Amino acid sequence: MSTFFNHPEVKEKIKKLYRQKLDELPIRDEFMQIETSYGDTNIVITGPKGE
């Protein structure tokens, strides 16, 4: 499977920056991974839970 990242070091750096930027926002977030016909997809859930 192809990947967006060419080097593991770059992947970790981008993931760290992404987490840092999410932490700067005044929101709560939750990560989830779902299976799709294109492969696993990572999603970020924010906002209040629906009822």
Secondary structure, 3 states (H helix, E strand, C coil): CCCCCCCHHHHHHHHHHHHHHHHHCCCCEEEEEEEECCEEEEEEEECCCCC
